[in-house]
Amino acid sequence: MRYTISVALASLLAGPALAEVPRVVTDLPPVHSLVAQVMGDLGEPDLLLGQGADPHSFQLRPSQARALANADLVVWIGPDMTRWLERALEGRKGEELRLMQVAGTHLQDFGEGAAHDHAGHGHDHADEDHDHAGEGHEHADEGHSHDDEAHDHADEDHDHAGEAHSPADEGHDHADEGHDHGAHEGHSHTGLDPHAWLDPENAQLWLTAVARELGHLDPENAATYAANAEAARAALAELDRETAARLEQARNQPFYVFHDAYGYFAGHYGLTVQGSVSAGDAAAPGAAHLADLRTEMAGTPRCIFPEAQHDAKLARQIAQETGAKAGPALDPSGSTLEPGPQLYANLIRGLADGILSCVAP
């Protein structure tokens, strides 16, 4: 009997191993949300920048560095947003999906918030040299970095618990850990604007790209990833229509923001960002710029919005001095929201709610 049981057990152990769901690491909360929607019940991606983390002054914890090293796939906006992550990814094996390089992504420079017309929700990508022909798995055009080496998972003690979402893990004082991955390294606010997730049509496109990449890594579950992405796209399209209808009343109401992060959102919904308190999000605004801003705003009733992770005192002071109305703090990266599949929708709704609370006639 013991021999029979042992043979049966041995045969079970020798049977075909179940395919592993890819281990995925994401950079920003909205990216994590999109990937989580595509993965669904099959798995959960890790998130590097949890609640309260600042993408411009972030330092990797050792556990996060290990997660990156062991990841089958890293999905991130790209180095225009998080330069420190590009350095952290150097020399790793795994694959990458740089979302700003996905074919068809609408890209724009800073200050181009109203430069494209989304009437009918159509993009004009003519000057972006994107090839929309087909949806095949063509890595050269999709922002992929593929390593031909096989992934060996056998000896990787990869513990996801607590790495992705705990605010305690995201503290900003990691001097004792020896990891300096770009502290206070804000992106330049000239040239290409990396806040491309704030255009919901980009997000819809990226859902498909993520599903395609996951299906490449995990063919057994490719159909599930594709179905999840299609359902998420449909839900996002409905959210987009709802948000566009709500923001109609804000179209002719110019407003001011803390820093120039809202060009994609404003351009998509036909809003007018009149100016910003700070030219960049990692540096204090200069005295000359603030003087010019006060002069420009004086006597003209406008809304001015502080921003999450930045002291609201300056925006409120400017509002008081110029007669403007101070709105609630906007959160363009979802840093104050609960991470998860629902975050992207909550981010878009939250921006619309905040803007309407101040500018709606």
Secondary structure, DSSP 8 states (H G I E B T S, - for coil): -HHHHHHHHHHHHTS--------EEESSHHHHHHHHHHHGGG---EESS-TT--TTS----HHHHHHHHH-SEEEE--TTT-HHHHHHTTT--SEEEEGGGSTT----BTT-TTSS--GGG----GGGT---S-----GGGTTEE---S----TT-----TTTSS-GGGG-S--GGGT--S-TT----SSSB---GGGSHHHHHHHHHHHHHHHHHH-GGGHHHHHHHHHHHHHHHHHHHHHHHHHHGGGTT--EEEEES--HHHHHHHT--EEEEEESSSSS---HHHHHHHHHHHTTS--EE--BTTS-THHHHHHHHHHT-EE---B-TT-TTS--STTHHHHHHHHHHHHHHHHH--
